[in-house]
Amino acid sequence: MTTSEFLVYLVEDDAHFLESAANFLRAQGYAVESYSSGESFLQTVSNDRSACLVTDYRMGGLSGLDIQKCLNDRGVDIPIVFISGHAGVGVAVEAMRQGAITLLEKPFSPADLVNSIEEAREVSLNRHAEQLELNKVRSRLSSLTTKERDVLWMMIEGHANKVVAFRLGISLRTVERRRHEVFSKTGVQSEVQLAELVNMAGWEKTDPTGLNPRESSVRTTR
């Protein structure tokens, strides 16, 4: 059910609950890192492996929601299971709005905790796999030279080789060679697949000579 590649971060300022929950989860086969405060957790957390966070919504110092906001600000994409002894509709709505998987109200059963973690594990593994694939795509595109990117963009726009040669001021043979390199380095076989790859990477044309990753999903109208 579990794998050593998946990590459960446990953050709770109740020392007794923290210890008992950590021992229980390890007995279930999970790798667990436990922290008594949000501050100590945020000093070590990273996006390097598939993981989830189980944390109390209300704690001294940083609350669970504070931790969630810090992770969002850092771009650390870890699914969160909130636990709380004072959960209400407003608390649950805010937690879900910020991207939590679920909110467990104390007292909850061990089965509820495991089920919630398993849901978070599935989400985390899927996100991690998607990120690895995205990194591969971006790496393949980044291997293109500036001149090959010039040709790539015109290929996506549907221009014939003769048009590409004329607009770039190069020979037809050079266009054909660069097209071959574009297909070879990106691992695709058609302009349609190439466009899909560029779109997946979140790249857009920013000048006549190349592509740059989008810094934001919001485009500025000029």
TIKOL-425320 format. One record per residue (C-alpha): residue number from 1; x, y, z. Coordinates in nm, 4 decimals. Each point is the difference from the previous one (the first is absolute). Last residue first. Layout:
// residues N
NODE, nr, x, y, z
NODE, NUM, X, Y, Z .
...
// end
This chain:
// residues 222
NODE, nr, x, y, z
NODE, 222, -0.0483, 4.5744, -2.5061 .
NODE, 221, -0.1963, -0.2590, 0.1921 .
NODE, 220, 0.1999, -0.1689, 0.2723 .
NODE, 219, -0.0358, -0.3742, 0.0280 .
NODE, 218, -0.0725, -0.1720, 0.3277 .
NODE, 217, 0.1340, -0.3566, 0.0234 .
NODE, 216, 0.3226, 0.1436, 0.1306 .
NODE, 215, 0.3695, -0.0264, -0.0635 .
NODE, 214, -0.0624, -0.1701, -0.3318 .
NODE, 213, 0.3023, -0.1914, -0.1223 .
NODE, 212, 0.1861, 0.1677, -0.2861 .
NODE, 211, -0.0104, -0.0787, -0.3685 .
NODE, 210, 0.2235, 0.1340, -0.2717 .
NODE, 209, 0.1146, 0.2348, -0.2723 .
NODE, 208, -0.2868, 0.2302, -0.0904 .
NODE, 207, -0.0757, 0.0844, 0.3645 .
NODE, 206, -0.2178, -0.1285, 0.2823 .
NODE, 205, -0.1257, -0.3253, -0.1505 .
NODE, 204, -0.1709, -0.2074, 0.2651 .
NODE, 203, 0.1028, -0.2859, 0.2222 .
NODE, 202, -0.2210, -0.1703, 0.2563 .
NODE, 201, 0.1825, -0.3310, -0.0391 .
NODE, 200, -0.3272, -0.1701, -0.0930 .
NODE, 199, -0.0621, 0.2634, -0.2683 .
NODE, 198, 0.3430, -0.0576, -0.1522 .
NODE, 197, -0.0548, -0.3757, -0.0009 .
NODE, 196, -0.3473, 0.0320, -0.1523 .
NODE, 195, 0.1412, 0.2229, -0.2736 .
NODE, 194, 0.2671, -0.2614, -0.0747 .
NODE, 193, -0.2608, -0.2736, -0.0135 .
NODE, 192, -0.1920, 0.2033, -0.2593 .
NODE, 191, 0.3194, 0.0760, -0.1920 .
NODE, 190, 0.0635, -0.3705, -0.0361 .
NODE, 189, 0.2396, -0.2761, 0.1032 .
NODE, 188, 0.0930, 0.0749, 0.3612 .
NODE, 187, 0.3169, -0.0835, 0.1957 .
NODE, 186, 0.0881, 0.3589, 0.0850 .
NODE, 185, 0.3654, -0.0299, -0.1017 .
NODE, 184, -0.0607, -0.1973, -0.3199 .
NODE, 183, -0.3012, 0.2017, -0.1153 .
NODE, 182, 0.1808, 0.3308, 0.0498 .
NODE, 181, 0.3220, -0.1365, -0.1502 .
NODE, 180, -0.1824, -0.1149, -0.3142 .
NODE, 179, -0.1679, 0.3381, -0.0320 .
NODE, 178, 0.3450, 0.1611, 0.0337 .
NODE, 177, 0.1352, -0.2101, -0.2851 .
NODE, 176, -0.3006, 0.0733, -0.2191 .
NODE, 175, 0.0300, 0.3723, 0.0651 .
NODE, 174, 0.3726, -0.0105, -0.0813 .
NODE, 173, -0.0739, -0.1819, -0.3274 .
NODE, 172, -0.2541, 0.2666, -0.0904 .
NODE, 171, 0.2680, 0.2651, 0.0433 .
NODE, 170, -0.0194, 0.2767, 0.2572 .
NODE, 169, -0.1458, 0.3510, 0.0093 .
NODE, 168, -0.2343, -0.0704, 0.2881 .
NODE, 167, -0.3097, 0.1117, -0.1877 .
NODE, 166, 0.1039, -0.1592, -0.3301 .
NODE, 165, 0.1082, -0.3319, 0.1512 .
NODE, 164, -0.3152, -0.0242, 0.2104 .
NODE, 163, -0.2145, 0.0750, -0.3055 .
NODE, 162, 0.1784, -0.2683, -0.2019 .
NODE, 161, -0.0419, -0.2485, 0.2853 .
NODE, 160, -0.3749, 0.0545, 0.0120 .
NODE, 159, -0.1425, 0.2011, 0.2897 .
NODE, 158, -0.2464, -0.1667, 0.2368 .
NODE, 157, 0.0327, 0.2286, 0.3014 .
NODE, 156, 0.1462, -0.2938, 0.1928 .
NODE, 155, 0.2701, -0.0353, -0.2646 .
NODE, 154, 0.0694, 0.3736, 0.0268 .
NODE, 153, 0.0553, -0.0402, 0.3734 .
NODE, 152, 0.2283, -0.2968, -0.0451 .
NODE, 151, 0.2080, 0.1749, -0.2667 .
NODE, 150, 0.0896, 0.2849, 0.2323 .
NODE, 149, 0.0502, -0.2545, 0.2784 .
NODE, 148, 0.2597, -0.1766, -0.2134 .
NODE, 147, 0.1847, 0.3289, -0.0369 .
NODE, 146, -0.0026, 0.0555, 0.3759 .
NODE, 145, 0.1337, -0.3513, 0.0576 .
NODE, 144, -0.2300, -0.2740, 0.1197 .
NODE, 143, 0.0927, -0.1859, 0.3195 .
NODE, 142, -0.2477, 0.2144, 0.1939 .
NODE, 141, -0.2846, -0.1726, -0.1800 .
NODE, 140, 0.1141, -0.3416, 0.1184 .
NODE, 139, 0.0543, 0.1244, 0.3543 .
NODE, 138, -0.3433, 0.1619, 0.0071 .
NODE, 137, -0.1622, -0.3274, -0.0994 .
NODE, 136, 0.1984, -0.1979, 0.2556 .
NODE, 135, -0.0912, 0.2462, 0.2763 .
NODE, 134, -0.3659, -0.0273, -0.0980 .
NODE, 133, 0.0181, -0.3787, 0.0233 .
NODE, 132, 0.1535, 0.0234, 0.3468 .
NODE, 131, -0.2670, 0.2505, 0.1018 .
NODE, 130, -0.2806, -0.2260, -0.1219 .
NODE, 129, 0.1458, -0.2946, 0.1928 .
NODE, 128, 0.0219, 0.2122, 0.3156 .
NODE, 127, -0.3564, 0.1229, -0.0412 .
NODE, 126, -0.1291, -0.3553, -0.0417 .
NODE, 125, 0.2009, -0.1235, 0.2980 .
NODE, 124, -0.1257, 0.2892, 0.2132 .
NODE, 123, -0.3659, -0.0528, -0.0873 .
NODE, 122, 0.0243, -0.3730, 0.0720 .
NODE, 121, 0.1804, 0.0673, 0.3257 .
NODE, 120, -0.2605, 0.2572, 0.1063 .
NODE, 119, -0.2765, -0.2558, -0.0421 .
NODE, 118, 0.2116, -0.2530, 0.1891 .
NODE, 117, 0.0570, 0.2563, 0.2740 .
NODE, 116, -0.3741, 0.0572, 0.0330 .
NODE, 115, -0.0689, -0.3724, 0.0146 .
NODE, 114, 0.2707, -0.0459, 0.2641 .
NODE, 113, -0.1421, 0.2782, 0.2167 .
NODE, 112, -0.3570, -0.1252, -0.0319 .
NODE, 111, 0.1139, -0.3523, 0.0875 .
NODE, 110, 0.1721, 0.1278, 0.3153 .
NODE, 109, -0.3370, 0.1397, 0.1071 .
NODE, 108, -0.0683, 0.3673, 0.0543 .
NODE, 107, -0.0345, 0.1969, 0.3245 .
NODE, 106, 0.0646, 0.2597, -0.1183 .
NODE, 105, -0.1323, 0.1418, -0.3289 .
NODE, 104, 0.1745, -0.1096, -0.3155 .
NODE, 103, 0.0332, 0.2552, -0.2797 .
NODE, 102, 0.0535, -0.1128, -0.3583 .
NODE, 101, 0.2271, 0.0286, -0.3020 .
NODE, 100, 0.0932, 0.3630, 0.0669 .
NODE, 99, 0.0243, 0.2379, -0.2965 .
NODE, 98, -0.0415, 0.3519, 0.1404 .
NODE, 97, -0.3743, -0.0098, -0.0635 .
NODE, 96, -0.0126, -0.3328, 0.1791 .
NODE, 95, 0.1478, 0.1484, 0.3174 .
NODE, 94, -0.2223, 0.3088, -0.0215 .
NODE, 93, -0.3141, -0.2105, -0.0382 .
NODE, 92, 0.0968, -0.2306, 0.2859 .
NODE, 91, 0.0658, 0.2876, 0.2384 .
NODE, 90, -0.3247, 0.1738, -0.0934 .
NODE, 89, -0.2016, -0.3197, 0.0470 .
NODE, 88, 0.1493, -0.0593, 0.3423 .
NODE, 87, 0.3042, -0.1819, 0.1266 .
NODE, 86, 0.0972, 0.0530, 0.3615 .
NODE, 85, 0.1900, -0.3172, 0.0877 .
NODE, 84, 0.1882, 0.0174, -0.3237 .
NODE, 83, 0.1843, -0.2146, -0.2522 .
NODE, 82, 0.0999, 0.1177, -0.3451 .
NODE, 81, 0.1182, -0.2365, -0.2728 .
NODE, 80, 0.2188, 0.1855, -0.2471 .
NODE, 79, 0.1156, -0.0802, -0.3525 .
NODE, 78, 0.3541, 0.1273, -0.0659 .
NODE, 77, 0.0760, 0.2413, -0.2848 .
NODE, 76, 0.2851, 0.2201, 0.1173 .
NODE, 75, -0.0359, 0.3136, -0.2133 .
NODE, 74, 0.1530, 0.2137, 0.2726 .
NODE, 73, -0.3134, 0.2125, 0.0406 .
NODE, 72, -0.2169, -0.3123, 0.0055 .
NODE, 71, 0.2178, -0.1546, 0.2688 .
NODE, 70, -0.0182, 0.3173, 0.2084 .
NODE, 69, -0.3796, 0.0114, -0.0403 .
NODE, 68, -0.0349, -0.3591, 0.1180 .
NODE, 67, 0.2244, 0.0636, 0.2980 .
NODE, 66, -0.2119, 0.2994, 0.1011 .
NODE, 65, -0.3131, -0.2170, -0.0386 .
NODE, 64, 0.1488, -0.2593, 0.2322 .
NODE, 63, 0.0698, 0.2715, 0.2517 .
NODE, 62, 0.3421, 0.1578, 0.0458 .
NODE, 61, 0.0786, 0.0779, 0.3626 .
NODE, 60, -0.2228, -0.2006, 0.2327 .
NODE, 59, -0.2159, -0.2411, -0.1928 .
NODE, 58, -0.3432, -0.0132, -0.1655 .
NODE, 57, -0.0455, -0.1930, -0.3267 .
NODE, 56, 0.2048, -0.2901, 0.1282 .
NODE, 55, 0.2211, -0.1512, -0.2660 .
NODE, 54, 0.0310, -0.3011, -0.2260 .
NODE, 53, 0.2187, 0.0853, -0.2982 .
NODE, 52, 0.0437, -0.2159, -0.3072 .
NODE, 51, 0.3017, -0.1244, -0.1897 .
NODE, 50, 0.1522, -0.0952, -0.3356 .
NODE, 49, 0.3602, 0.1079, -0.0030 .
NODE, 48, 0.2224, 0.2987, -0.0694 .
NODE, 47, -0.2644, 0.2692, 0.0419 .
NODE, 46, 0.1490, 0.1185, 0.3278 .
NODE, 45, -0.0699, 0.0249, 0.3724 .
NODE, 44, 0.2934, 0.0649, 0.2346 .
NODE, 43, -0.0354, 0.3487, 0.1491 .
NODE, 42, -0.3767, -0.0027, -0.0538 .
NODE, 41, -0.0379, -0.2844, 0.2495 .
NODE, 40, 0.1873, 0.1854, 0.2742 .
NODE, 39, -0.2268, 0.3054, -0.0393 .
NODE, 38, -0.3171, -0.2063, -0.0147 .
NODE, 37, 0.0714, -0.1368, 0.3447 .
NODE, 36, 0.0424, -0.3300, 0.1822 .
NODE, 35, 0.1320, -0.1823, -0.3043 .
NODE, 34, -0.0238, -0.3638, -0.1053 .
NODE, 33, 0.1572, -0.1703, -0.3022 .
NODE, 32, -0.1713, -0.3238, -0.0927 .
NODE, 31, 0.0705, -0.2828, -0.2445 .
NODE, 30, -0.3206, -0.1984, -0.0083 .
NODE, 29, -0.0286, -0.3734, 0.0639 .
NODE, 28, -0.3108, -0.0119, 0.2182 .
NODE, 27, 0.2208, -0.0270, 0.3083 .
NODE, 26, 0.1647, 0.3243, -0.1123 .
NODE, 25, -0.3445, 0.1603, -0.0059 .
NODE, 24, -0.0803, -0.1151, 0.3536 .
NODE, 23, 0.3343, 0.1152, 0.1404 .
NODE, 22, -0.0385, 0.3433, -0.1610 .
NODE, 21, -0.3574, 0.0339, 0.1268 .
NODE, 20, 0.1022, -0.0957, 0.3547 .
NODE, 19, 0.2944, 0.2385, 0.0058 .
NODE, 18, -0.1844, 0.2982, -0.1468 .
NODE, 17, -0.3091, -0.0610, 0.2166 .
NODE, 16, 0.2099, 0.0038, 0.3170 .
NODE, 15, 0.2032, 0.3049, -0.1078 .
NODE, 14, -0.3051, 0.2113, -0.0906 .
NODE, 13, 0.1632, 0.2606, -0.2247 .
NODE, 12, -0.0705, -0.2053, -0.3146 .
NODE, 11, 0.1728, -0.0307, -0.3382 .
NODE, 10, 0.0249, -0.3426, -0.1671 .
NODE, 9, 0.1747, -0.0210, -0.3368 .
NODE, 8, -0.0864, -0.3317, -0.1651 .
NODE, 7, 0.2538, -0.1161, -0.2573 .
NODE, 6, -0.0499, -0.2152, -0.3099 .
NODE, 5, 0.3045, -0.1645, -0.1607 .
NODE, 4, 0.0061, -0.2678, 0.2693 .
NODE, 3, -0.3218, -0.1355, -0.1442 .
NODE, 2, -0.3476, -0.0558, 0.1406 .
NODE, 1, -0.2836, -0.2361, -0.0784 .
// end
